[in-house]
C-alpha cells in the first residue's frame, strides 16, 4: 500500500510543507470548483472502500479483494489532492505570481524533496501525511459536518500509521548511529521530541471526541504551561520528559524501550549540565528537583519493565537498587537511592567531575556518605646515615 500510494509523488510537480491557513489562499480561483468536486468524489470512493474492508465476517478472498480496492482508491485519492491542489501552487510560484505565503510553502517543499534521496522512509510518511492534513483542513473549513465526521475515523487511523512509521524510523536510526556520531544523535533526539509534540498537540485532541486517556491525562494537562512565554533550558527538558512519558503509552512499539532509554538518558544528561552551569541557587534547585523526578520516571517506571539486558552486571546492579527502593518509605530515603544510582551509572570522567562532586556533597550532607580528607604529616624524626 505504501509503495503504490507513492505513485503520486513527483518532485517536479509537488511540494511539502505544513499549511494551516485556508485553502483559498493556495488555490487558483478558476479551478476551485472542479478541484473540490474531484477531491470529494475520490474521497467518497476511498471511504466507501475503507468501510467495506472493515466489515466483519469476510472470508479471506473477500478480505483480499476489499484491501486491493482500498489501496487503489487511496492512491487515486492522494493523486487527486496532489494534482488539483498542489500543482496549482507550483504553477503560480513558477510564473512568479505567488504570494509570500505561497513562496514560503515552496521553500518548505525544497526542504522535503531534499529528504527523498537520503531519507526516503521519512519522506514517504510525511508526504502522505501532509496530503491528508490538507484535505482534513479543507473539510473543516467547508463546514460539512457529516462529511467531516465520516472522514475523521479514517484520518485518525492513517495519522497513527504515519506517526508510528516516522518514530519507528527514528528509533532504528538512533540504534544505527555510530558512537562517535553525537551530533547526529542529538538531531534524531530533537526530531523524536518534535514529532511527539506534533502528534500530541494535533491528533490527541481529536481522538475519541477529545477525551483524554486517564493514563496520560496528568502529563497531557501539564503540557499547557509550556505554550506560554519563553522556555529556558530546564523547561525544554521538562516538556520533553512529559512528551516521552506520554509516548510510552501511545507509541510503545514504534518507540521501543531501547530508544526510550536513550531519550531518557539524553534528558538526564542535559539536566546534569544545567545543574553544573546554573549560577542562581533557586534555578539550580529547580533543575535538581526535576532530575529527581526524571530519575524516578526512568529508573522506577521504565527500567522496571525491561526484560532483556545486554550486560548481566547492569541487571544485577538494578535489581539491588530496585529491592532497596521498594523498602524505602521516606522521600529522603528515595532521594539518597537516586543519588547513589546516579554516581553508579554516570561515567567517572573529566566532563562529569563537577556533577559527581555535587551528588557526593548531597550524600555527605545527608549523612549517607563519609568524607575522607587527605592528610599528610611531616615526620620530625631524624635519621642518621649508616655506612
KOLPARO-106315 format. One record per residue (C-alpha): residue number from 1; residue in one letter; x, y, z. Coordinates in Angstrom, 3 decimals, always signed. Layout:
BEGIN
+------+------+----------+----------+----------+
: resi : resn :       px :       py :       pz :
+------+------+----------+----------+----------+
:  NUM :    A :        X :        Y :        Z :
...
+------+------+----------+----------+----------+
END
This chain:
BEGIN
+------+------+----------+----------+----------+
: resi : resn :       px :       py :       pz :
+------+------+----------+----------+----------+
:    1 :    X :   +0.000 :   +0.000 :   +0.000 :
:    2 :    X :   +2.763 :   +2.400 :   +0.961 :
:    3 :    X :   +4.703 :   +1.865 :   -2.242 :
:    4 :    X :   +1.676 :   +2.116 :   -4.512 :
:    5 :    X :   +0.444 :   +5.267 :   -2.826 :
:    6 :    X :   +3.723 :   +6.920 :   -3.624 :
:    7 :    X :   +2.839 :   +6.987 :   -7.313 :
:    8 :    X :   +1.555 :  +10.442 :   -6.535 :
:    9 :    X :   +4.994 :  +11.721 :   -5.557 :
:   10 :    X :   +6.667 :  +13.720 :   -8.279 :
:   11 :    X :   +9.351 :  +16.166 :   -7.141 :
:   12 :    X :   +8.817 :  +18.252 :  -10.257 :
:   13 :    X :   +5.142 :  +18.860 :   -9.576 :
:   14 :    X :   +4.572 :  +18.762 :   -5.833 :
:   15 :    X :   +5.674 :  +20.451 :   -2.635 :
:   16 :    X :   +5.543 :  +19.604 :   +1.017 :
:   17 :    X :   +5.023 :  +21.985 :   +3.867 :
:   18 :    X :   +2.691 :  +22.417 :   +6.784 :
:   19 :    X :   -0.020 :  +24.815 :   +5.629 :
:   20 :    X :   -2.531 :  +25.763 :   +8.317 :
:   21 :    X :   -4.267 :  +28.685 :   +6.602 :
:   22 :    X :   -7.337 :  +28.463 :   +4.384 :
:   23 :    X :   -7.203 :  +26.558 :   +1.111 :
:   24 :    X :   -8.496 :  +29.577 :   -0.737 :
:   25 :    X :   -5.078 :  +31.166 :   -0.306 :
:   26 :    X :   -3.343 :  +28.387 :   -2.207 :
:   27 :    X :   -5.804 :  +27.555 :   -4.971 :
:   28 :    X :   -6.198 :  +29.174 :   -8.340 :
:   29 :    X :   -9.698 :  +30.706 :   -8.142 :
:   30 :    X :  -10.918 :  +29.418 :  -11.512 :
:   31 :    X :  -10.160 :  +25.846 :  -10.524 :
:   32 :    X :  -11.732 :  +25.820 :   -7.077 :
:   33 :    X :  -15.000 :  +24.275 :   -8.219 :
:   34 :    X :  -13.569 :  +21.407 :  -10.241 :
:   35 :    X :  -10.867 :  +20.752 :   -7.662 :
:   36 :    X :  -13.432 :  +20.412 :   -4.921 :
:   37 :    X :  -15.646 :  +18.126 :   -6.982 :
:   38 :    X :  -12.809 :  +15.796 :   -7.968 :
:   39 :    X :  -11.385 :  +15.516 :   -4.472 :
:   40 :    X :  -14.840 :  +14.947 :   -2.986 :
:   41 :    X :  -15.518 :  +12.179 :   -5.494 :
:   42 :    X :  -12.212 :  +10.419 :   -4.800 :
:   43 :    X :  -12.635 :  +10.849 :   -1.050 :
:   44 :    X :  -16.099 :   +9.281 :   -1.093 :
:   45 :    X :  -14.802 :   +6.287 :   -3.056 :
:   46 :    X :  -11.945 :   +5.953 :   -0.587 :
:   47 :    X :  -14.210 :   +5.998 :   +2.472 :
:   48 :    X :  -16.568 :   +3.509 :   +0.853 :
:   49 :    X :  -13.705 :   +1.078 :   +0.229 :
:   50 :    X :  -12.269 :   +1.707 :   +3.704 :
:   51 :    X :  -15.573 :   +0.928 :   +5.416 :
:   52 :    X :  -16.031 :   -2.151 :   +3.232 :
:   53 :    X :  -12.707 :   -3.649 :   +4.254 :
:   54 :    X :  -13.534 :   -3.174 :   +7.951 :
:   55 :    X :  -16.716 :   -5.265 :   +7.740 :
:   56 :    X :  -16.704 :   -8.352 :   +9.902 :
:   57 :    X :  -17.369 :  -11.858 :   +8.629 :
:   58 :    X :  -15.475 :  -11.563 :   +5.334 :
:   59 :    X :  -13.682 :  -14.666 :   +4.119 :
:   60 :    X :  -10.032 :  -14.472 :   +3.060 :
:   61 :    X :  -10.791 :  -13.902 :   -0.633 :
:   62 :    X :  -13.206 :  -11.072 :   +0.110 :
:   63 :    X :  -10.758 :   -9.533 :   +2.567 :
:   64 :    X :   -8.044 :   -9.501 :   -0.067 :
:   65 :    X :  -10.376 :   -8.049 :   -2.681 :
:   66 :    X :  -11.551 :   -5.342 :   -0.263 :
:   67 :    X :   -7.950 :   -4.485 :   +0.637 :
:   68 :    X :   -6.952 :   -4.216 :   -3.021 :
:   69 :    X :   -9.881 :   -1.887 :   -3.736 :
:   70 :    X :   -8.971 :   +0.243 :   -0.743 :
:   71 :    X :   -5.344 :   +0.547 :   -1.822 :
:   72 :    X :   -6.367 :   +1.599 :   -5.309 :
:   73 :    X :   -8.885 :   +4.133 :   -4.000 :
:   74 :    X :   -6.310 :   +5.504 :   -1.573 :
:   75 :    X :   -3.759 :   +6.019 :   -4.335 :
:   76 :    X :   -6.296 :   +7.784 :   -6.586 :
:   77 :    X :   -7.415 :   +9.951 :   -3.676 :
:   78 :    X :   -3.869 :  +11.173 :   -2.975 :
:   79 :    X :   -3.341 :  +11.736 :   -6.697 :
:   80 :    X :   -6.417 :  +13.946 :   -6.757 :
:   81 :    X :   -5.160 :  +16.151 :   -3.939 :
:   82 :    X :   -1.693 :  +16.309 :   -5.435 :
:   83 :    X :   -2.796 :  +17.085 :   -8.962 :
:   84 :    X :   -5.639 :  +19.524 :   -8.420 :
:   85 :    X :   -4.391 :  +21.438 :   -5.391 :
:   86 :    X :   -0.655 :  +21.335 :   -5.164 :
:   87 :    X :   +0.105 :  +21.683 :   -8.845 :
:   88 :    X :   -1.815 :  +24.951 :   -8.930 :
:   89 :    X :   +0.505 :  +26.455 :   -6.313 :
:   90 :    X :   +3.568 :  +25.158 :   -8.101 :
:   91 :    X :   +2.450 :  +26.855 :  -11.311 :
:   92 :    X :   +1.787 :  +30.156 :   -9.546 :
:   93 :    X :   +5.246 :  +30.130 :   -7.986 :
:   94 :    X :   +6.833 :  +29.157 :  -11.280 :
:   95 :    X :   +5.075 :  +32.069 :  -13.030 :
:   96 :    X :   +6.175 :  +34.442 :  -10.251 :
:   97 :    X :   +2.529 :  +35.110 :   -9.410 :
:   98 :    X :   +2.646 :  +33.619 :   -5.917 :
:   99 :    X :   +2.181 :  +35.420 :   -2.617 :
:  100 :    X :   +4.831 :  +35.429 :   +0.118 :
:  101 :    X :   +2.798 :  +32.743 :   +1.846 :
:  102 :    X :   +2.961 :  +30.504 :   -1.224 :
:  103 :    X :   +6.658 :  +31.188 :   -1.760 :
:  104 :    X :   +7.301 :  +30.158 :   +1.818 :
:  105 :    X :   +5.381 :  +26.953 :   +1.163 :
:  106 :    X :   +7.635 :  +26.247 :   -1.814 :
:  107 :    X :  +10.637 :  +26.788 :   +0.419 :
:  108 :    X :   +9.341 :  +24.009 :   +2.634 :
:  109 :    X :   +8.847 :  +21.919 :   -0.476 :
:  110 :    X :  +12.516 :  +22.083 :   -1.376 :
:  111 :    X :  +13.472 :  +21.067 :   +2.148 :
:  112 :    X :  +11.259 :  +17.997 :   +1.969 :
:  113 :    X :  +12.216 :  +16.960 :   -1.544 :
:  114 :    X :  +15.798 :  +17.010 :   -0.287 :
:  115 :    X :  +14.759 :  +14.178 :   +2.058 :
:  116 :    X :  +13.640 :  +11.987 :   -0.806 :
:  117 :    X :  +17.102 :  +10.862 :   -1.827 :
:  118 :    X :  +18.678 :  +10.186 :   +1.578 :
:  119 :    X :  +15.707 :   +9.949 :   +3.973 :
:  120 :    X :  +13.155 :   +8.214 :   +1.788 :
:  121 :    X :  +11.247 :   +6.465 :   +4.585 :
:  122 :    X :  +10.621 :   +9.714 :   +6.433 :
:  123 :    X :   +9.732 :  +11.435 :   +3.148 :
:  124 :    X :   +7.273 :   +8.683 :   +2.295 :
:  125 :    X :   +5.286 :   +9.046 :   +5.500 :
:  126 :    X :   +5.442 :  +12.827 :   +5.735 :
:  127 :    X :   +4.368 :  +13.257 :   +2.109 :
:  128 :    X :   +1.201 :  +11.244 :   +2.549 :
:  129 :    X :   +0.556 :  +12.749 :   +5.970 :
:  130 :    X :   +0.638 :  +16.245 :   +4.541 :
:  131 :    X :   -1.778 :  +15.478 :   +1.703 :
:  132 :    X :   -4.319 :  +14.140 :   +4.177 :
:  133 :    X :   -3.789 :  +17.042 :   +6.574 :
:  134 :    X :   -4.571 :  +19.439 :   +3.760 :
:  135 :    X :   -7.821 :  +17.700 :   +2.879 :
:  136 :    X :   -8.829 :  +17.455 :   +6.535 :
:  137 :    X :   -8.352 :  +21.219 :   +6.915 :
:  138 :    X :  -10.422 :  +21.830 :   +3.791 :
:  139 :    X :  -13.273 :  +19.737 :   +5.200 :
:  140 :    X :  -13.218 :  +21.676 :   +8.467 :
:  141 :    X :  -13.397 :  +24.940 :   +6.555 :
:  142 :    X :  -16.253 :  +23.704 :   +4.375 :
:  143 :    X :  -18.489 :  +23.239 :   +7.439 :
:  144 :    X :  -19.698 :  +19.885 :   +6.059 :
:  145 :    X :  -20.136 :  +18.230 :   +9.438 :
:  146 :    X :  -21.382 :  +14.874 :   +8.156 :
:  147 :    X :  -18.548 :  +14.530 :   +5.652 :
:  148 :    X :  -16.016 :  +15.528 :   +8.306 :
:  149 :    X :  -17.398 :  +13.060 :  +10.851 :
:  150 :    X :  -17.232 :  +10.229 :   +8.320 :
:  151 :    X :  -13.695 :  +11.164 :   +7.301 :
:  152 :    X :  -12.340 :  +11.649 :  +10.838 :
:  153 :    X :  -12.047 :   +7.960 :  +11.816 :
:  154 :    X :  -10.123 :   +7.163 :   +8.670 :
:  155 :    X :   -7.973 :  +10.262 :   +9.116 :
:  156 :    X :   -7.012 :   +9.413 :  +12.705 :
:  157 :    X :   -6.235 :   +5.791 :  +11.805 :
:  158 :    X :   -3.942 :   +6.872 :   +8.960 :
:  159 :    X :   -2.260 :   +9.560 :  +11.065 :
:  160 :    X :   -1.432 :   +6.901 :  +13.646 :
:  161 :    X :   +0.192 :   +4.822 :  +10.910 :
:  162 :    X :   +2.236 :   +7.759 :   +9.639 :
:  163 :    X :   +3.449 :   +8.908 :  +13.051 :
:  164 :    X :   +4.284 :   +5.367 :  +14.150 :
:  165 :    X :   +6.223 :   +4.837 :  +10.925 :
:  166 :    X :   +8.164 :   +8.074 :  +11.380 :
:  167 :    X :   +9.022 :   +7.312 :  +15.018 :
:  168 :    X :   +9.989 :   +3.740 :  +14.251 :
:  169 :    X :  +12.319 :   +5.037 :  +11.547 :
:  170 :    X :  +13.934 :   +7.415 :  +14.070 :
:  171 :    X :  +14.314 :   +4.557 :  +16.570 :
:  172 :    X :  +16.154 :   +2.455 :  +14.001 :
:  173 :    X :  +18.385 :   +5.377 :  +13.051 :
:  174 :    X :  +19.143 :   +6.022 :  +16.720 :
:  175 :    X :  +20.271 :   +2.420 :  +17.159 :
:  176 :    X :  +22.377 :   +2.530 :  +13.973 :
:  177 :    X :  +24.116 :   +5.830 :  +14.732 :
:  178 :    X :  +27.825 :   +5.229 :  +15.480 :
:  179 :    X :  +29.053 :   +6.066 :  +18.968 :
:  180 :    X :  +31.135 :   +8.946 :  +17.646 :
:  181 :    X :  +28.194 :  +10.486 :  +15.797 :
:  182 :    X :  +26.974 :  +12.526 :  +18.764 :
:  183 :    X :  +25.750 :  +15.434 :  +16.637 :
:  184 :    X :  +23.705 :  +13.016 :  +14.512 :
:  185 :    X :  +22.157 :  +11.528 :  +17.645 :
:  186 :    X :  +21.195 :  +14.941 :  +19.003 :
:  187 :    X :  +19.478 :  +15.719 :  +15.705 :
:  188 :    X :  +17.491 :  +12.470 :  +15.934 :
:  189 :    X :  +16.537 :  +13.159 :  +19.560 :
:  190 :    X :  +15.194 :  +16.571 :  +18.564 :
:  191 :    X :  +13.223 :  +15.051 :  +15.684 :
:  192 :    X :  +11.684 :  +12.481 :  +18.035 :
:  193 :    X :  +10.576 :  +15.123 :  +20.536 :
:  194 :    X :   +9.272 :  +17.430 :  +17.780 :
:  195 :    X :   +7.276 :  +14.577 :  +16.233 :
:  196 :    X :   +5.812 :  +13.575 :  +19.599 :
:  197 :    X :   +4.850 :  +17.185 :  +20.270 :
:  198 :    X :   +3.199 :  +17.457 :  +16.851 :
:  199 :    X :   +1.146 :  +14.290 :  +17.372 :
:  200 :    X :   +0.111 :  +15.134 :  +20.928 :
:  201 :    X :   -0.919 :  +18.682 :  +20.036 :
:  202 :    X :   -2.800 :  +17.879 :  +16.805 :
:  203 :    X :   -4.081 :  +14.281 :  +16.905 :
:  204 :    X :   -4.831 :  +13.502 :  +20.559 :
:  205 :    X :   -7.354 :  +16.379 :  +20.868 :
:  206 :    X :   -9.496 :  +14.890 :  +18.079 :
:  207 :    X :   -9.216 :  +11.236 :  +19.104 :
:  208 :    X :  -12.198 :   +9.747 :  +20.935 :
:  209 :    X :  -14.033 :  +13.080 :  +20.663 :
:  210 :    X :  -11.271 :  +14.774 :  +22.597 :
:  211 :    X :  -11.500 :  +12.505 :  +25.647 :
:  212 :    X :   -8.007 :  +12.056 :  +27.066 :
:  213 :    X :   -6.908 :   +8.632 :  +28.294 :
:  214 :    X :   -6.577 :   +8.593 :  +32.084 :
:  215 :    X :   -3.076 :   +7.091 :  +31.789 :
:  216 :    X :   -1.776 :  +10.218 :  +30.075 :
:  217 :    X :   -4.173 :  +12.890 :  +31.389 :
:  218 :    X :   -1.892 :  +14.274 :  +34.113 :
:  219 :    X :   +1.150 :  +14.654 :  +31.844 :
:  220 :    X :   -1.026 :  +15.907 :  +28.977 :
:  221 :    X :   -2.547 :  +18.666 :  +31.115 :
:  222 :    X :   +0.890 :  +19.755 :  +32.328 :
:  223 :    X :   +1.965 :  +20.455 :  +28.753 :
:  224 :    X :   -0.269 :  +23.536 :  +28.615 :
:  225 :    X :   +2.137 :  +25.520 :  +30.780 :
:  226 :    X :   +4.822 :  +25.288 :  +28.093 :
:  227 :    X :   +2.698 :  +27.043 :  +25.471 :
:  228 :    X :   +3.039 :  +30.403 :  +27.180 :
:  229 :    X :   +6.162 :  +32.543 :  +27.373 :
:  230 :    X :   +9.762 :  +31.782 :  +26.573 :
:  231 :    X :  +11.178 :  +28.454 :  +27.722 :
:  232 :    X :  +14.566 :  +28.090 :  +29.374 :
:  233 :    X :  +16.799 :  +25.016 :  +29.141 :
:  234 :    X :  +15.169 :  +23.347 :  +32.149 :
:  235 :    X :  +11.677 :  +23.948 :  +30.722 :
:  236 :    X :  +12.630 :  +22.260 :  +27.451 :
:  237 :    X :  +13.848 :  +19.206 :  +29.339 :
:  238 :    X :  +10.652 :  +19.060 :  +31.410 :
:  239 :    X :   +8.445 :  +19.410 :  +28.342 :
:  240 :    X :  +10.345 :  +16.654 :  +26.517 :
:  241 :    X :  +10.102 :  +14.458 :  +29.613 :
:  242 :    X :   +6.302 :  +14.792 :  +29.572 :
:  243 :    X :   +6.197 :  +14.055 :  +25.834 :
:  244 :    X :   +8.321 :  +10.968 :  +26.374 :
:  245 :    X :   +6.151 :   +9.803 :  +29.272 :
:  246 :    X :   +3.037 :  +10.053 :  +27.091 :
:  247 :    X :   +4.768 :   +8.263 :  +24.225 :
:  248 :    X :   +5.350 :   +5.230 :  +26.472 :
:  249 :    X :   +1.578 :   +4.725 :  +26.466 :
:  250 :    X :   +0.866 :   +5.565 :  +22.825 :
:  251 :    X :   +3.963 :   +4.522 :  +20.858 :
:  252 :    X :   +5.203 :   +1.528 :  +22.860 :
:  253 :    X :   +6.253 :   -0.449 :  +19.801 :
:  254 :    X :   +7.141 :   +2.392 :  +17.441 :
:  255 :    X :   +9.371 :   +3.977 :  +20.087 :
:  256 :    X :  +10.589 :   +0.797 :  +21.840 :
:  257 :    X :  +12.221 :   +0.673 :  +25.250 :
:  258 :    X :  +15.752 :   +0.697 :  +23.871 :
:  259 :    X :  +15.077 :   +4.011 :  +22.077 :
:  260 :    X :  +13.139 :   +5.443 :  +25.035 :
:  261 :    X :  +16.094 :   +4.601 :  +27.305 :
:  262 :    X :  +18.414 :   +6.635 :  +25.124 :
:  263 :    X :  +15.981 :   +9.553 :  +25.136 :
:  264 :    X :  +15.644 :   +9.475 :  +28.926 :
:  265 :    X :  +19.420 :   +9.318 :  +29.329 :
:  266 :    X :  +19.788 :  +12.269 :  +26.983 :
:  267 :    X :  +17.400 :  +14.329 :  +29.133 :
:  268 :    X :  +19.153 :  +13.259 :  +32.342 :
:  269 :    X :  +22.485 :  +14.307 :  +30.899 :
:  270 :    X :  +21.014 :  +17.671 :  +29.855 :
:  271 :    X :  +19.830 :  +18.268 :  +33.427 :
:  272 :    X :  +23.225 :  +17.357 :  +34.884 :
:  273 :    X :  +24.827 :  +20.002 :  +32.676 :
:  274 :    X :  +22.205 :  +22.577 :  +33.680 :
:  275 :    X :  +22.823 :  +21.916 :  +37.400 :
:  276 :    X :  +26.574 :  +22.402 :  +36.966 :
:  277 :    X :  +26.438 :  +25.616 :  +34.953 :
:  278 :    X :  +23.459 :  +27.268 :  +36.710 :
:  279 :    X :  +24.660 :  +30.127 :  +38.924 :
:  280 :    X :  +21.332 :  +31.084 :  +40.507 :
:  281 :    X :  +20.674 :  +28.878 :  +43.504 :
:  282 :    X :  +16.893 :  +28.723 :  +43.009 :
:  283 :    X :  +17.332 :  +27.675 :  +39.380 :
:  284 :    X :  +19.882 :  +25.047 :  +40.400 :
:  285 :    X :  +17.461 :  +23.632 :  +42.956 :
:  286 :    X :  +14.633 :  +23.522 :  +40.370 :
:  287 :    X :  +16.861 :  +21.635 :  +37.936 :
:  288 :    X :  +17.926 :  +19.229 :  +40.696 :
:  289 :    X :  +14.337 :  +18.524 :  +41.716 :
:  290 :    X :  +13.419 :  +17.861 :  +38.095 :
:  291 :    X :  +16.369 :  +15.485 :  +37.827 :
:  292 :    X :  +14.992 :  +13.508 :  +40.781 :
:  293 :    X :  +11.566 :  +13.352 :  +39.111 :
:  294 :    X :  +13.094 :  +12.220 :  +35.832 :
:  295 :    X :  +15.341 :   +9.699 :  +37.609 :
:  296 :    X :  +12.273 :   +8.172 :  +39.260 :
:  297 :    X :  +10.372 :   +8.002 :  +35.961 :
:  298 :    X :  +13.328 :   +6.394 :  +34.233 :
:  299 :    X :  +14.542 :   +4.003 :  +36.950 :
:  300 :    X :  +11.228 :   +3.042 :  +38.507 :
:  301 :    X :   +8.603 :   +3.289 :  +35.772 :
:  302 :    X :  +10.744 :   +2.495 :  +32.721 :
:  303 :    X :  +13.634 :   +0.201 :  +33.633 :
:  304 :    X :  +11.353 :   -1.919 :  +35.836 :
:  305 :    X :   +9.657 :   -3.115 :  +32.620 :
:  306 :    X :  +12.933 :   -4.028 :  +30.939 :
:  307 :    X :  +13.244 :   -7.740 :  +30.166 :
:  308 :    X :  +16.437 :   -8.038 :  +28.128 :
:  309 :    X :  +19.710 :   -6.620 :  +29.458 :
:  310 :    X :  +22.846 :   -6.710 :  +27.308 :
:  311 :    X :  +25.111 :   -6.686 :  +30.367 :
:  312 :    X :  +24.233 :   -9.008 :  +33.238 :
:  313 :    X :  +26.173 :   -6.906 :  +35.757 :
:  314 :    X :  +23.915 :   -3.919 :  +34.973 :
:  315 :    X :  +20.849 :   -6.045 :  +35.559 :
:  316 :    X :  +22.228 :   -7.226 :  +38.924 :
:  317 :    X :  +23.004 :   -3.643 :  +39.983 :
:  318 :    X :  +19.496 :   -2.573 :  +39.029 :
:  319 :    X :  +17.943 :   -5.464 :  +40.957 :
:  320 :    X :  +19.775 :   -4.340 :  +44.105 :
:  321 :    X :  +18.562 :   -0.784 :  +43.555 :
:  322 :    X :  +15.010 :   -1.984 :  +42.968 :
:  323 :    X :  +14.967 :   -4.071 :  +46.166 :
:  324 :    X :  +16.142 :   -1.086 :  +48.208 :
:  325 :    X :  +13.670 :   +1.265 :  +46.509 :
:  326 :    X :  +10.717 :   -0.982 :  +47.359 :
:  327 :    X :  +11.737 :   -0.935 :  +51.008 :
:  328 :    X :  +12.246 :   +2.848 :  +51.098 :
:  329 :    X :   +9.372 :   +4.685 :  +52.770 :
:  330 :    X :  +10.511 :   +8.298 :  +53.137 :
:  331 :    X :  +11.227 :  +10.759 :  +50.275 :
:  332 :    X :  +14.747 :  +11.369 :  +51.646 :
:  333 :    X :  +15.496 :   +7.638 :  +51.523 :
:  334 :    X :  +14.443 :   +7.502 :  +47.884 :
:  335 :    X :  +16.438 :  +10.635 :  +47.063 :
:  336 :    X :  +19.555 :   +9.031 :  +48.524 :
:  337 :    X :  +18.959 :   +5.919 :  +46.407 :
:  338 :    X :  +18.652 :   +8.017 :  +43.238 :
:  339 :    X :  +21.841 :   +9.925 :  +44.071 :
:  340 :    X :  +23.750 :   +6.691 :  +44.619 :
:  341 :    X :  +22.284 :   +5.331 :  +41.385 :
:  342 :    X :  +23.481 :   +8.450 :  +39.553 :
:  343 :    X :  +27.010 :   +8.087 :  +40.951 :
:  344 :    X :  +26.988 :   +4.417 :  +39.971 :
:  345 :    X :  +25.796 :   +4.944 :  +36.396 :
:  346 :    X :  +27.345 :   +8.275 :  +35.377 :
:  347 :    X :  +30.723 :   +7.767 :  +33.765 :
:  348 :    X :  +33.541 :   +8.999 :  +36.007 :
:  349 :    X :  +35.494 :  +11.249 :  +33.665 :
:  350 :    X :  +36.660 :  +14.851 :  +33.473 :
:  351 :    X :  +33.394 :  +16.010 :  +31.867 :
:  352 :    X :  +31.290 :  +14.611 :  +34.723 :
:  353 :    X :  +33.688 :  +15.567 :  +37.534 :
:  354 :    X :  +31.605 :  +18.515 :  +38.762 :
:  355 :    X :  +28.221 :  +16.835 :  +38.762 :
:  356 :    X :  +29.582 :  +13.760 :  +40.543 :
:  357 :    X :  +31.079 :  +16.058 :  +43.179 :
:  358 :    X :  +27.662 :  +17.744 :  +43.543 :
:  359 :    X :  +25.941 :  +14.378 :  +44.101 :
:  360 :    X :  +28.562 :  +13.306 :  +46.654 :
:  361 :    X :  +28.230 :  +16.576 :  +48.572 :
:  362 :    X :  +24.484 :  +15.961 :  +48.790 :
:  363 :    X :  +25.030 :  +12.467 :  +50.191 :
:  364 :    X :  +27.592 :  +13.730 :  +52.704 :
:  365 :    X :  +25.166 :  +16.414 :  +53.891 :
:  366 :    X :  +22.524 :  +13.694 :  +54.413 :
:  367 :    X :  +24.984 :  +11.512 :  +56.331 :
:  368 :    X :  +24.766 :   +8.841 :  +53.636 :
:  369 :    X :  +28.419 :   +9.127 :  +52.640 :
:  370 :    X :  +31.572 :   +9.742 :  +54.658 :
:  371 :    X :  +34.024 :  +12.410 :  +53.636 :
:  372 :    X :  +37.615 :  +11.163 :  +53.869 :
:  373 :    X :  +40.067 :  +14.032 :  +53.863 :
:  374 :    X :  +43.577 :  +13.535 :  +52.611 :
:  375 :    X :  +46.126 :  +14.306 :  +55.327 :
:  376 :    X :  +49.864 :  +14.151 :  +55.496 :
:  377 :    X :  +52.210 :  +14.767 :  +58.458 :
:  378 :    X :  +55.873 :  +15.614 :  +58.240 :
:  379 :    X :  +57.983 :  +13.416 :  +60.455 :
:  380 :    X :  +60.264 :  +15.145 :  +62.992 :
:  381 :    X :  +62.434 :  +12.062 :  +63.427 :
:  382 :    X :  +65.970 :  +12.487 :  +62.172 :
:  383 :    X :  +67.686 :   +9.579 :  +60.541 :
:  384 :    X :  +71.475 :   +9.003 :  +60.565 :
:  385 :    X :  +73.032 :   +7.525 :  +57.510 :
:  386 :    X :  +74.786 :   +4.223 :  +58.266 :
:  387 :    X :  +77.919 :   +3.393 :  +56.313 :
+------+------+----------+----------+----------+
END
